[in-house]
């Protein structure tokens, strides 16, 4: 009875839950793979305990989430930190925070749960993005290709003597007749063009390739292209869709544009819904005024889905330039090319070959319709797309 009485007194003497005030401090965003520190400050109105224990809920995008932290009071306040690491791209949510503390005798706990609703944007890692984008742009701007950058753009700049290697379409016949020698027009690359990065985040793009989902590789490649295009003076927008539009960021430019695109990309998640290309692409077309370049990361697994996509593409090609970026399926190609050893190997190879033939047919139809198609290994999609986009700008197609 004495122990029970002491425990009851300890519970009564402990600071009440209503006297506790918690303040949560967290960064708005962090790169994938980077460490993350979450700070919590606890304060009691009066008679604080010696220490307080804190715990958060668990989020799959944060390693070591849901751990415990202990903080001793110095005066009326105590500060605790949670050391975590961002393990995946997306938006990490911390919804609840638990706290508990002993009474003065150490026999009883008081505990409280707070709803915090803290969102942390896990952004694509920019170290490889900047490096690969800079390397792709250097290949276009320097060395032998540098001469092609002036003379094939979209804005007229000056007249010059026709040289070997220049396009015949650049010859100005009127001025050539007056000068009695061939004279060609020089152009400079147009800037302030509109580039829209469109990511299909439907079921087909959720398939993993070498342990990484296609949509994650597409986001990484899109970040490379956005970085390169903004450096080249263009406006860049970002859109994502599955069964309906999910992310819609209109074209932006300026020093803070890339940060806005990164935050938009962080909210793109794998979906179990089939992609609706008609809804996704037509919603984008309705918001475009001037001619723009749509760089579309997508995937198609059967002819029925491909037919719907081709139908949605047709009206867009009348005004805009469409550049499709497809990731090669190395595993499917390996199954189709593998020598058979059993009966099941033959059926697998035939099925894989049929899927690859349908894929080639869709790509051929897209090119006949006037769209550009880049098909590259998953790790090289961003670099190949940058090279192709800059080539199109040099030729005045963009």
MARFI-40401 format. One record per residue (C-alpha): residue in three letters; z, x, y. Coordinates in Angstrom, 2 decimals. Layout:
<pts>
 rest      zz      xx      yy
  ALA       Z       X       Y
...
</pts>
This chain:
<pts>
 rest      zz      xx      yy
  UNK    0.00    0.00    0.00
  UNK    0.71    2.92    2.33
  UNK   -2.73    4.44    1.71
  UNK   -4.38    1.07    2.29
  UNK   -2.44    0.63    5.51
  UNK   -3.42    4.14    6.71
  UNK   -7.07    3.46    5.86
  UNK   -6.98    0.19    7.79
  UNK   -5.40    1.93   10.79
  UNK   -8.00    4.72   10.57
  UNK  -10.82    2.17   10.64
  UNK   -9.23    0.36   13.60
  UNK   -8.64    3.57   15.58
  UNK  -12.21    4.86   15.02
  UNK  -14.60    4.33   17.95
  UNK  -16.44    1.02   17.64
  UNK  -20.20    0.79   17.03
  UNK  -20.70   -0.83   20.43
  UNK  -19.38    2.29   22.19
  UNK  -22.14    4.51   20.79
  UNK  -25.32    5.21   22.78
  UNK  -28.19    7.12   21.13
  UNK  -31.15    8.79   22.83
  UNK  -34.16    9.91   20.77
  UNK  -36.39   12.75   22.00
  UNK  -39.71   13.45   20.25
  UNK  -43.14   14.82   21.26
  UNK  -45.92   12.24   21.71
  UNK  -48.25   14.23   19.48
  UNK  -48.45   17.31   17.28
  UNK  -51.20   19.09   15.33
  UNK  -51.55   18.77   11.57
  UNK  -49.49   21.45    9.85
  UNK  -47.42   22.24   12.95
  UNK  -43.61   22.10   12.97
  UNK  -41.98   19.15   14.67
  UNK  -38.48   18.95   16.13
  UNK  -36.85   15.57   16.65
  UNK  -33.79   15.56   18.90
  UNK  -31.03   12.93   19.01
  UNK  -28.26   12.77   21.60
  UNK  -25.15   10.70   20.81
  UNK  -22.59    9.62   23.41
  UNK  -19.40    7.53   23.18
  UNK  -17.85    5.71   26.10
  UNK  -14.36    6.96   25.23
  UNK  -12.38    8.70   22.48
  UNK  -15.35   10.25   20.65
  UNK  -14.88   11.42   17.02
  UNK  -14.97   15.06   16.03
  UNK  -18.50   14.85   14.61
  UNK  -21.28   12.40   13.82
  UNK  -23.85   12.34   11.00
  UNK  -27.39   11.10   11.63
  UNK  -30.29   10.22    9.36
  UNK  -33.83    8.88    9.84
  UNK  -36.14    6.85    7.64
  UNK  -38.91    8.51    5.64
  UNK  -42.56    8.72    6.70
  UNK  -45.25   10.08    4.32
  UNK  -46.93   12.04    7.14
  UNK  -43.78   14.04    7.89
  UNK  -42.28   16.52    5.47
  UNK  -38.46   16.66    5.37
  UNK  -38.36   13.24    7.00
  UNK  -35.34   11.17    6.06
  UNK  -32.97   14.16    6.06
  UNK  -29.50   14.32    7.52
  UNK  -28.16   16.15   10.55
  UNK  -24.59   16.73   11.69
  UNK  -23.48   17.28   15.28
  UNK  -20.05   18.15   16.67
  UNK  -18.89   16.57   19.90
  UNK  -18.27   18.71   22.95
  UNK  -16.75   16.29   25.39
  UNK  -18.37   12.87   25.13
  UNK  -21.77   14.05   23.81
  UNK  -23.23   15.55   20.65
  UNK  -26.80   16.72   20.03
  UNK  -28.54   16.97   16.64
  UNK  -32.05   18.07   15.67
  UNK  -34.32   17.26   12.71
  UNK  -36.82   19.99   11.78
  UNK  -39.95   18.50   10.19
  UNK  -43.59   19.40    9.61
  UNK  -46.67   17.23   10.13
  UNK  -48.45   17.11    6.77
  UNK  -51.26   14.64    7.44
  UNK  -53.37   13.14   10.23
  UNK  -52.45    9.71   11.56
  UNK  -49.55    8.08   13.38
  UNK  -46.10    8.83   11.97
  UNK  -43.61    6.03   12.57
  UNK  -39.84    6.42   12.65
  UNK  -38.46    2.92   12.69
  UNK  -34.75    3.31   11.95
  UNK  -31.95    5.72   12.74
  UNK  -28.60    5.67   10.91
  UNK  -25.39    7.13   12.29
  UNK  -21.85    7.30   10.94
  UNK  -18.56    8.91   11.91
  UNK  -15.01    9.28   10.60
  UNK  -11.86    7.77   12.02
  UNK   -9.13   10.09   13.38
  UNK   -7.45   10.33    9.94
  UNK  -10.69   10.99    8.07
  UNK  -10.16    8.13    5.61
  UNK  -12.81    5.61    6.72
  UNK  -16.37    5.60    8.01
  UNK  -17.96    3.51   10.69
  UNK  -21.74    3.20   10.37
  UNK  -24.54    1.78   12.51
  UNK  -28.29    1.30   12.11
  UNK  -30.60    1.35   15.14
  UNK  -34.26    0.25   15.35
  UNK  -36.06    3.00   17.28
  UNK  -39.82    2.37   16.68
  UNK  -40.89    5.91   17.59
  UNK  -44.57    6.74   17.07
  UNK  -45.79   10.35   16.82
  UNK  -49.55   11.00   16.82
  UNK  -50.50   13.61   14.20
  UNK  -53.64   15.10   15.72
  UNK  -56.42   17.11   14.04
  UNK  -55.73   20.84   14.04
  UNK  -57.70   22.34   16.91
  UNK  -57.58   26.04   15.99
  UNK  -60.46   25.90   13.45
  UNK  -62.22   23.22   15.50
  UNK  -62.50   25.39   18.61
  UNK  -63.45   28.44   16.57
  UNK  -66.23   26.76   14.56
  UNK  -67.58   24.80   17.54
  UNK  -67.74   27.94   19.67
  UNK  -69.53   29.78   16.87
  UNK  -72.10   26.99   16.49
  UNK  -72.74   26.89   20.25
  UNK  -73.07   30.67   20.40
  UNK  -75.77   30.53   17.75
  UNK  -77.71   28.08   19.94
  UNK  -77.16   29.67   23.33
  UNK  -77.54   33.39   22.67
  UNK  -79.97   35.74   21.00
  UNK  -83.43   34.60   20.09
  UNK  -82.71   30.88   20.57
  UNK  -81.65   31.30   24.16
  UNK  -85.27   31.32   25.35
  UNK  -85.84   27.87   23.84
  UNK  -83.00   26.40   25.84
  UNK  -85.03   26.62   29.04
  UNK  -88.45   25.05   28.92
  UNK  -87.93   22.17   26.47
  UNK  -85.24   20.07   28.12
  UNK  -85.50   16.76   29.88
  UNK  -85.23   17.61   33.61
  UNK  -88.17   19.22   35.39
  UNK  -87.21   22.51   37.03
  UNK  -90.18   24.74   37.93
  UNK  -93.66   25.98   37.03
  UNK  -94.22   29.23   35.17
  UNK  -97.03   31.10   33.50
  UNK  -97.74   29.87   30.01
  UNK  -96.45   32.30   27.36
  UNK  -96.91   32.57   23.63
  UNK  -94.41   30.40   21.79
  UNK  -94.27   27.66   24.45
  UNK  -95.23   24.13   23.52
  UNK  -98.77   23.05   24.49
  UNK  -97.35   19.80   25.77
  UNK  -95.63   21.78   28.53
  UNK  -98.99   22.87   30.05
  UNK  -99.65   21.40   33.48
  UNK -103.46   21.12   33.38
  UNK -103.79   20.10   37.02
  UNK -102.01   23.19   38.36
  UNK -103.70   25.36   35.73
  UNK -107.11   24.34   37.06
  UNK -106.10   25.30   40.59
  UNK -104.56   28.62   39.56
  UNK -107.39   29.47   37.09
  UNK -104.78   30.37   34.48
  UNK -102.55   28.38   32.19
  UNK  -99.39   27.13   33.94
  UNK  -96.55   25.37   32.11
  UNK  -93.68   23.26   33.29
  UNK  -90.15   24.50   32.74
  UNK  -87.33   22.08   32.17
  UNK  -83.60   22.47   32.04
  UNK  -81.29   20.81   29.59
  UNK  -79.99   17.49   30.89
  UNK  -76.26   17.11   31.23
  UNK  -73.99   14.12   31.51
  UNK  -75.61   12.51   28.47
  UNK  -73.73    9.88   26.48
  UNK  -72.70   10.83   22.95
  UNK  -70.84    8.32   20.75
  UNK  -69.05    9.56   17.64
  UNK  -68.95    6.70   15.12
  UNK  -66.85    7.04   11.96
  UNK  -67.08    4.71    8.99
  UNK  -63.53    4.54    7.58
  UNK  -64.29    2.04    4.82
  UNK  -63.70    2.27    1.09
  UNK  -66.56    4.69    0.34
  UNK  -65.34    7.16    2.97
  UNK  -61.83    7.13    1.48
  UNK  -63.08    8.92   -1.65
  UNK  -61.56   12.41   -1.93
  UNK  -63.76   15.49   -2.05
  UNK  -61.99   18.68   -3.17
  UNK  -58.68   16.96   -2.52
  UNK  -59.55   15.80    1.02
  UNK  -60.82   12.30    1.86
  UNK  -64.32   12.04    3.31
  UNK  -62.99   10.30    6.42
  UNK  -60.61   13.21    7.10
  UNK  -63.49   15.67    6.86
  UNK  -65.55   13.40    9.11
  UNK  -62.80   13.34   11.74
  UNK  -62.56   17.15   11.65
  UNK  -66.33   17.45   12.08
  UNK  -66.32   14.87   14.89
  UNK  -63.69   16.90   16.75
  UNK  -65.92   19.98   16.56
  UNK  -68.86   18.04   17.98
  UNK  -66.76   16.44   20.72
  UNK  -65.44   19.85   21.78
  UNK  -68.96   21.32   21.89
  UNK  -70.50   18.33   23.70
  UNK  -67.79   18.22   26.37
  UNK  -68.25   21.93   26.98
  UNK  -71.97   21.27   27.34
  UNK  -71.30   18.71   30.11
  UNK  -71.82   15.47   28.18
  UNK  -69.78   12.26   28.05
  UNK  -68.26   11.59   24.63
  UNK  -66.99    8.32   23.18
  UNK  -65.23    7.67   19.87
  UNK  -65.48    4.62   17.61
  UNK  -64.27    3.84   14.08
  UNK  -64.75    0.77   11.89
  UNK  -64.24   -0.51    8.38
  UNK  -64.57   -4.28    7.86
  UNK  -64.24   -4.61   11.66
  UNK  -63.98   -2.23   14.64
  UNK  -60.69   -0.31   14.62
  UNK  -60.99    2.32   17.38
  UNK  -63.09    1.92   20.52
  UNK  -62.94    4.66   23.15
  UNK  -65.78    4.45   25.75
  UNK  -67.55    7.67   26.80
  UNK  -65.26    9.95   28.80
  UNK  -65.66   13.33   30.46
  UNK  -63.52   15.75   32.39
  UNK  -60.64   18.08   31.58
  UNK  -58.52   15.42   29.85
  UNK  -61.33   13.83   27.86
  UNK  -60.79   15.87   24.72
  UNK  -57.08   14.95   24.62
  UNK  -58.01   11.25   24.75
  UNK  -60.52   11.73   21.92
  UNK  -57.97   13.55   19.78
  UNK  -55.44   10.73   20.21
  UNK  -58.12    8.18   19.29
  UNK  -59.03   10.20   16.19
  UNK  -55.38   10.33   15.11
  UNK  -55.36    6.56   14.59
  UNK  -58.29    6.59   12.13
  UNK  -56.93    5.86    8.65
  UNK  -58.42    5.48    5.18
  UNK  -59.11    1.84    4.37
  UNK  -59.53   -0.10    1.13
  UNK  -61.95   -2.53    2.80
  UNK  -65.73   -2.32    2.52
  UNK  -67.44   -1.05    5.65
  UNK  -69.27   -3.72    7.66
  UNK  -72.05   -1.73    9.33
  UNK  -73.53   -4.83   10.94
  UNK  -70.29   -5.76   12.69
  UNK  -69.36   -2.16   13.48
  UNK  -72.69   -1.01   14.92
  UNK  -73.57   -4.21   16.80
  UNK  -70.17   -4.19   18.51
  UNK  -70.98   -0.69   19.77
  UNK  -74.48   -1.66   20.89
  UNK  -73.11   -4.50   23.00
  UNK  -71.08   -2.03   25.07
  UNK  -73.89    0.47   25.73
  UNK  -75.86    0.27   28.93
  UNK  -78.01    3.36   29.21
  UNK  -79.67    5.28   26.41
  UNK  -77.15    7.11   24.25
  UNK  -76.94    9.24   21.12
  UNK  -74.93    7.75   18.25
  UNK  -73.67   10.32   15.79
  UNK  -72.65    8.31   12.74
  UNK  -70.49    9.60    9.88
  UNK  -70.93    7.23    6.97
  UNK  -71.52    6.92    3.25
  UNK  -73.28    4.37    1.03
  UNK  -72.65    3.86   -2.67
  UNK  -75.22    1.21   -3.58
  UNK  -78.51   -0.19   -2.33
  UNK  -77.01   -3.54   -1.30
  UNK  -74.67   -1.87    1.21
  UNK  -77.49    0.44    2.31
  UNK  -79.82   -2.49    3.00
  UNK  -77.25   -4.08    5.29
  UNK  -76.81   -0.78    7.10
  UNK  -80.57   -0.35    7.56
  UNK  -80.79   -3.84    9.00
  UNK  -78.09   -3.03   11.55
  UNK  -79.79    0.26   12.48
  UNK  -83.21   -1.20   13.30
  UNK  -82.40   -2.82   16.69
  UNK  -80.40    0.23   17.82
  UNK  -83.32    2.59   17.26
  UNK  -85.42    0.77   19.86
  UNK  -83.29    2.20   22.67
  UNK  -80.90    4.81   21.30
  UNK  -81.09    7.97   19.21
  UNK  -79.19    7.78   15.91
  UNK  -78.04   10.90   14.10
  UNK  -76.51   10.27   10.67
  UNK  -74.16   12.89    9.22
  UNK  -73.78   12.68    5.45
  UNK  -71.58   14.82    3.21
  UNK  -73.13   16.04   -0.01
  UNK  -71.36   14.95   -3.17
  UNK  -71.14   18.27   -5.02
  UNK  -69.32   16.68   -7.95
  UNK  -72.03   14.05   -8.47
  UNK  -74.77   16.68   -8.23
  UNK  -72.93   18.83  -10.78
  UNK  -72.70   15.91  -13.22
  UNK  -76.43   15.22  -12.86
  UNK  -77.38   18.88  -13.41
  UNK  -74.90   19.68  -16.21
  UNK  -76.52   20.36  -19.61
  UNK  -75.53   17.61  -22.06
  UNK  -73.44   18.42  -25.12
  UNK  -72.53   14.89  -26.21
  UNK  -74.05   11.42  -26.00
  UNK  -71.65   10.47  -23.19
  UNK  -72.86   13.45  -21.14
  UNK  -76.39   12.03  -21.19
  UNK  -75.27    8.61  -19.91
  UNK  -73.19   10.24  -17.17
  UNK  -76.10   12.44  -16.09
  UNK  -78.49    9.46  -16.01
  UNK  -76.06    7.37  -13.93
  UNK  -75.43   10.26  -11.52
  UNK  -79.15   10.92  -11.19
  UNK  -79.82    7.26  -10.41
  UNK  -77.18    7.27   -7.66
  UNK  -78.65   10.45   -6.15
  UNK  -82.17    8.95   -6.25
  UNK  -80.96    5.85   -4.40
  UNK  -79.28    8.08   -1.84
  UNK  -82.49   10.08   -1.28
  UNK  -84.44    6.85   -0.91
  UNK  -82.09    5.58    1.82
  UNK  -82.26    8.92    3.66
  UNK  -86.07    8.85    3.52
  UNK  -86.13    5.30    4.91
  UNK  -83.81    6.27    7.75
  UNK  -86.09    9.14    8.72
  UNK  -89.19    6.95    8.57
  UNK  -87.47    4.48   10.90
  UNK  -86.95    7.27   13.44
  UNK  -83.31    8.23   12.81
  UNK  -82.17   11.83   12.40
  UNK  -80.25   12.70    9.24
  UNK  -78.07   15.75    8.59
  UNK  -76.90   16.17    5.00
  UNK  -74.59   19.12    4.47
  UNK  -71.72   20.28    2.28
  UNK  -68.43   18.73    3.34
  UNK  -67.08   21.87    4.99
  UNK  -70.26   22.51    6.98
  UNK  -70.98   19.02    8.32
  UNK  -69.55   19.71   11.78
  UNK  -71.45   22.98   12.31
  UNK  -74.76   21.52   11.09
  UNK  -74.36   18.44   13.28
  UNK  -73.64   20.55   16.37
  UNK  -76.74   22.66   15.75
  UNK  -78.91   19.58   15.28
  UNK  -77.53   17.84   18.38
  UNK  -78.14   20.87   20.59
  UNK  -81.65   21.23   19.18
  UNK  -82.39   17.61   20.06
  UNK  -81.11   18.20   23.59
  UNK  -83.35   21.22   24.00
  UNK  -86.37   19.21   22.95
  UNK  -85.55   16.39   25.34
  UNK  -84.88   13.89   22.55
  UNK  -81.33   13.13   23.73
</pts>
